[in-house]
Amino acid sequence: MQIIINEENNMQRLDKALATQTDLSRTLLTELIRTDKVTVNGQIKKAKYKAKTGDLIEFEVPEAEVLDLQAENIPLEIVYQDADVAVVNKPQGMVVHPAAGHASGTMVNALMYHIKDLSGINGTIRPGIVHRIDKDTSGLLMVAKNDQAHESLAAQLKAKTNKRRYIALVHGVIPSDRGTIEAPIGRSPKDRKKQAVVADGRPAITHFEVLERFDRYTLLALELETGRTHQIRVHLAYIGHPVAGDPLYGPKNTLTPNKGQFLHAETLGFEHPKTKEHLEFHAELPTIFQNAIKELRKNN
């Protein structure tokens, strides 16, 4: 597809200008730009690039892949549920939503079985999904059961009014009792599967507090100001304290390798979309996480 930027969109962000001049969603366009599939006058640009009148924009729109999603009777811990929202404690190792070549065994398949009414804002592939956590991260996720609830929860995420507290076990002993990691995150120029701290990345802020120190590990509580892909994992690796068991950003010599990373979404708080009541939920650490801490305490 070829687009010539018109005068009305002069000096608009690239993603916004394309959304205005095409019938494609801004979400799709942003993803195409993020994965370097959009060129401006033959050059790859970021979404924040200010488009200029006469710019030639070229990209290919991928064919939509039809996934035959089926409800599956997969065990799922539903911590809370009412007519508008649900809170789920996702186990480590479960993918949140289907993708090409992976249409079953996900949290969405389980949700479709256990919860009949789900928001349709994110389409048939991600019904009810407002946010997600990595496959190998365990913990709490909020689910929207109707579009009004979805819009409210998504707006809270954008405004950063949610409470999201994570627990992580990391390599090395962190000397500071608390701190803030502020470093921009974008796709790694060396490995397309990874994110990295890069100069032209999106702003990312992670706060941490030391809960306990061991011989060669530290137990942390973390809160996010932003929600970038792999943010906690990338930030902790960046300061030299990668999450234990992290298969992508951590060392091979780690606790229980190939059994998932020690990162858990422990606390989730938000304003109920309808009643406006503040709700807050907590999920205990998975057994494998608790056992690892017990062993470290024995050897400390």
C-alpha positions as CSV (number, residue, x, y, z in Angstrom):
1,M,0.0,0.0,0.0
2,Q,1.2,3.5,-0.8
3,I,0.1,6.7,0.9
4,I,1.0,10.3,0.2
5,I,0.7,12.5,3.3
6,N,-1.7,15.3,2.7
7,E,-1.6,18.9,4.0
8,E,-4.1,18.2,6.7
9,N,-1.7,15.7,8.3
10,N,1.5,17.7,7.9
11,M,3.6,17.4,11.1
12,Q,1.3,14.7,12.6
13,R,2.8,11.6,14.2
14,L,3.3,8.9,11.6
15,D,0.9,6.5,13.2
16,K,-1.8,9.1,13.7
17,A,-1.4,10.4,10.1
18,L,-1.8,6.9,8.6
19,A,-4.8,6.2,10.8
20,T,-6.4,9.3,9.5
21,Q,-5.7,8.6,5.9
22,T,-6.5,4.9,5.8
23,D,-9.3,2.7,7.2
24,L,-6.8,0.7,9.2
25,S,-6.8,0.7,13.0
26,R,-4.1,2.7,14.8
27,T,-3.2,-0.5,16.7
28,L,-2.4,-2.4,13.5
29,L,-0.5,0.6,12.1
30,T,1.5,1.0,15.3
31,E,2.5,-2.7,15.2
32,L,3.5,-2.4,11.6
33,I,5.7,0.6,12.4
34,R,7.1,-1.0,15.5
35,T,8.2,-4.1,13.5
36,D,9.9,-1.9,10.8
37,K,7.4,-2.8,8.1
38,V,6.6,0.9,7.2
39,T,8.9,3.1,5.2
40,V,8.9,6.8,4.7
41,N,10.5,7.9,1.4
42,G,12.3,4.5,1.5
43,Q,13.5,4.8,5.1
44,I,12.3,3.1,8.3
45,K,10.8,5.6,10.8
46,K,9.4,5.4,14.3
47,A,5.7,6.1,15.2
48,K,6.7,9.4,16.7
49,Y,8.2,10.6,13.3
50,K,6.5,13.9,12.2
51,A,5.0,13.2,8.8
52,K,5.4,15.9,6.2
53,T,3.2,16.8,3.3
54,G,4.3,14.8,0.3
55,D,6.0,12.0,2.2
56,L,5.6,8.7,0.4
57,I,4.5,6.0,2.9
58,E,4.8,2.3,1.8
59,F,3.8,-0.9,3.6
60,E,2.0,-4.1,3.1
61,V,-1.1,-5.0,5.1
62,P,-0.8,-8.6,6.3
63,E,-3.7,-10.9,5.5
64,A,-5.8,-11.6,8.5
65,E,-5.3,-15.1,9.8
66,V,-8.6,-16.7,10.8
67,L,-8.1,-18.6,14.1
68,D,-10.7,-21.2,15.0
69,L,-10.9,-20.4,18.7
70,Q,-12.6,-23.0,20.9
71,A,-13.6,-22.8,24.6
72,E,-11.5,-25.3,26.5
73,N,-12.1,-26.8,29.9
74,I,-8.7,-25.7,31.3
75,P,-8.4,-25.2,35.1
76,L,-8.4,-21.5,35.8
77,E,-8.3,-19.7,39.2
78,I,-10.9,-16.9,39.1
79,V,-10.1,-14.8,42.1
80,Y,-13.1,-12.4,41.7
81,Q,-16.0,-12.1,39.3
82,D,-19.1,-9.9,39.0
83,A,-21.3,-8.7,36.0
84,D,-18.6,-6.4,34.7
85,V,-15.1,-7.6,35.6
86,A,-13.2,-10.7,36.6
87,V,-9.7,-11.1,38.1
88,V,-7.7,-14.2,37.2
89,N,-4.6,-15.7,38.7
90,K,-2.7,-16.9,35.6
91,P,-0.3,-19.8,36.2
92,Q,3.3,-19.7,35.1
93,G,3.6,-21.2,31.6
94,M,0.2,-20.2,30.2
95,V,0.0,-17.9,27.2
96,V,-2.6,-15.1,27.7
97,H,-4.1,-15.1,24.2
98,P,-3.9,-17.1,21.0
99,A,-1.6,-16.2,18.1
100,A,-0.7,-17.7,14.8
101,G,0.2,-21.3,15.2
102,H,-0.9,-21.3,18.8
103,A,-4.7,-21.3,18.9
104,S,-5.3,-23.5,21.9
105,G,-4.3,-23.9,25.5
106,T,-4.3,-20.2,26.3
107,M,-6.0,-18.2,29.0
108,V,-8.5,-16.9,26.5
109,N,-9.5,-20.5,25.6
110,A,-10.0,-21.1,29.3
111,L,-11.9,-17.8,29.8
112,M,-14.3,-18.7,27.0
113,Y,-15.2,-21.9,28.9
114,H,-15.5,-20.5,32.4
115,I,-16.9,-17.0,31.6
116,K,-19.5,-16.8,28.9
117,D,-19.7,-13.0,28.6
118,L,-16.5,-11.2,27.6
119,S,-15.8,-7.8,26.2
120,G,-15.5,-7.8,22.4
121,I,-13.3,-4.6,22.0
122,N,-10.2,-6.6,21.2
123,G,-12.0,-8.8,18.7
124,T,-12.4,-12.6,18.7
125,I,-8.7,-13.3,19.4
126,R,-8.5,-11.4,22.7
127,P,-12.0,-11.3,24.2
128,G,-12.0,-9.6,27.6
129,I,-8.2,-9.1,27.6
130,V,-7.3,-5.6,28.9
131,H,-3.7,-6.3,29.6
132,R,-1.3,-9.2,29.7
133,I,1.7,-10.7,31.3
134,D,4.4,-12.9,29.8
135,K,3.9,-16.7,29.4
136,D,6.4,-17.5,32.1
137,T,5.2,-14.8,34.5
138,S,2.5,-15.8,37.0
139,G,-0.1,-13.7,38.7
140,L,-3.1,-11.4,38.5
141,L,-4.9,-10.1,35.4
142,M,-8.1,-8.1,35.1
143,V,-10.7,-9.2,32.5
144,A,-13.5,-7.1,31.1
145,K,-16.9,-8.7,30.7
146,N,-18.4,-6.0,28.6
147,D,-17.2,-3.1,26.4
148,Q,-18.0,-0.4,29.0
149,A,-15.9,-2.1,31.6
150,H,-13.1,-2.6,29.1
151,E,-13.0,1.1,28.2
152,S,-12.8,2.0,31.9
153,L,-10.1,-0.5,32.8
154,A,-8.0,0.5,29.7
155,A,-8.4,4.2,30.6
156,Q,-7.1,3.4,34.1
157,L,-4.1,1.6,32.7
158,K,-3.3,4.6,30.4
159,A,-3.7,7.1,33.3
160,K,-1.5,4.9,35.5
161,T,-4.0,4.8,38.3
162,N,-4.0,1.0,38.7
163,K,-1.9,-0.6,41.4
164,R,0.3,-3.4,40.0
165,R,2.9,-4.9,42.3
166,Y,5.3,-7.6,41.2
167,I,7.6,-9.9,43.2
168,A,10.8,-11.0,41.6
169,L,13.9,-13.0,42.6
170,V,16.9,-11.7,40.8
171,H,20.6,-12.6,40.4
172,G,23.1,-10.8,42.6
173,V,22.8,-8.8,45.8
174,I,21.4,-5.3,45.3
175,P,22.9,-2.9,47.9
176,S,20.3,-0.2,47.8
177,D,17.1,-0.8,49.8
178,R,15.0,0.9,47.1
179,G,15.4,2.6,43.8
180,T,14.0,3.6,40.4
181,I,15.1,2.4,37.0
182,E,14.2,5.0,34.3
183,A,15.5,3.9,30.9
184,P,13.7,3.9,27.5
185,I,12.8,0.5,26.0
186,G,12.5,-0.6,22.4
187,R,13.2,-3.5,20.1
188,S,16.8,-4.8,20.4
189,P,18.9,-3.9,17.4
190,K,20.8,-7.1,17.9
191,D,18.0,-9.6,18.4
192,R,14.5,-9.0,17.1
193,K,13.0,-11.4,19.7
194,K,14.2,-9.2,22.5
195,Q,13.5,-5.8,23.9
196,A,16.3,-3.6,25.1
197,V,17.2,-0.2,26.6
198,V,17.8,1.9,23.6
199,A,18.2,5.7,23.1
200,D,15.1,6.1,20.9
201,G,12.9,3.7,22.9
202,R,9.7,4.5,24.7
203,P,9.9,6.0,28.2
204,A,9.9,3.3,30.9
205,I,10.0,3.6,34.7
206,T,10.2,0.8,37.2
207,H,10.4,1.2,41.0
208,F,11.9,-1.5,43.2
209,E,12.2,-2.2,46.9
210,V,14.4,-4.9,48.5
211,L,12.4,-7.4,50.5
212,E,15.2,-9.9,51.4
213,R,18.8,-10.6,50.5
214,F,20.4,-14.0,50.1
215,D,24.0,-15.1,49.3
216,R,23.7,-14.6,45.5
217,Y,20.2,-13.4,45.0
218,T,17.8,-10.6,46.0
219,L,14.0,-10.7,46.5
220,L,12.3,-7.6,45.2
221,A,8.9,-5.9,45.1
222,L,8.4,-3.8,42.0
223,E,5.8,-1.3,40.8
224,L,5.4,-0.1,37.2
225,E,4.8,3.5,36.1
226,T,4.7,2.3,32.5
227,G,3.8,-1.0,30.8
228,R,6.4,-1.7,28.1
229,T,6.9,-5.2,26.7
230,H,9.1,-7.2,29.1
231,Q,9.7,-4.0,31.1
232,I,10.7,-5.5,34.4
233,R,12.9,-8.2,32.8
234,V,14.7,-5.7,30.6
235,H,15.2,-3.1,33.3
236,L,16.6,-5.6,35.8
237,A,18.9,-7.2,33.2
238,Y,20.0,-3.6,32.3
239,I,21.2,-2.9,35.9
240,G,22.9,-6.3,36.1
241,H,20.4,-8.1,38.1
242,P,18.3,-10.3,35.7
243,V,15.3,-12.2,36.9
244,A,16.3,-15.7,38.1
245,G,15.1,-18.3,35.6
246,D,14.5,-15.8,32.8
247,P,15.1,-17.8,29.6
248,L,15.5,-14.7,27.4
249,Y,17.4,-12.1,29.5
250,G,19.0,-14.1,32.2
251,P,22.1,-16.3,32.4
252,K,22.0,-20.0,31.7
253,N,23.4,-20.8,35.2
254,T,20.3,-20.0,37.2
255,L,17.7,-21.5,39.6
256,T,15.6,-24.4,38.2
257,P,16.5,-23.6,34.5
258,N,13.8,-24.2,31.9
259,K,11.1,-24.1,34.5
260,G,10.1,-20.5,34.1
261,Q,11.2,-17.2,35.6
262,F,10.7,-16.1,39.2
263,L,8.4,-13.1,38.4
264,H,4.9,-12.9,39.9
265,A,2.2,-10.3,39.5
266,E,1.2,-10.3,43.2
267,T,-1.1,-7.3,43.7
268,L,-3.7,-5.8,41.4
269,G,-5.8,-2.8,42.3
270,F,-8.3,-0.8,40.2
271,E,-11.5,1.2,40.3
272,H,-14.6,-0.8,39.5
273,P,-16.0,0.4,36.2
274,K,-19.5,0.7,37.5
275,T,-19.5,1.1,41.3
276,K,-16.3,3.2,41.3
277,E,-15.2,1.2,44.4
278,H,-11.5,0.6,44.8
279,L,-10.8,-3.2,44.5
280,E,-7.5,-4.7,45.4
281,F,-6.5,-8.4,45.1
282,H,-3.4,-10.4,46.1
283,A,-2.1,-13.7,44.9
284,E,0.3,-15.9,46.8
285,L,3.6,-16.8,45.2
286,P,3.5,-20.1,43.2
287,T,4.8,-23.2,45.0
288,I,8.0,-23.4,43.0
289,F,8.7,-19.7,43.9
290,Q,8.0,-20.3,47.6
291,N,10.2,-23.4,47.6
292,A,13.1,-21.6,46.0
293,I,13.0,-18.9,48.7
294,K,12.9,-21.5,51.4
295,E,16.0,-23.2,49.9
296,L,17.9,-19.9,49.7
297,R,17.0,-19.1,53.3
298,K,18.4,-22.5,54.4
299,N,21.7,-21.8,52.5
300,N,22.0,-18.2,53.5
